[in-house]
């Protein structure tokens, strides 16, 4: 008898559920593609495959900079002439209206092997400056990277550090990015 009641109960519940109207389905909000937002193009001048040289023309390494995820982020893959490697992920934070960068190398446990920076300046020629803070054994180090496009399609990069809160800056890396053949 209990089995019969249980079976009838399930039948009644099933019949009732079949007659209850389903809740209205709401379409997810429409989000425009990243490529449609001009803010997402701040690094377009730097996209491509590059041979990186110093002021004397000596090859320092190769770099590949690509837009990924439908233009929602940018990756950088560095391979130095000495075999060192590093990768960056650049992404835009809409709520802050800011680009951010995370740089990681195989020496991420050392100062400068892992960096987080934020876009602090955009220049009229399209250039950018990212800046972050490193914690060194002798205190806080400000670390900034400036990328400037040139009329001939090259890009210059300067990385500088400051140990005195930004009063004096020391260049730690300076190079020119020359487009590699396809």
Order of alpha helices (4+ residues) and beta strands (2+ residues): alpha-beta-beta-beta-beta-beta-beta-beta-beta-beta-beta
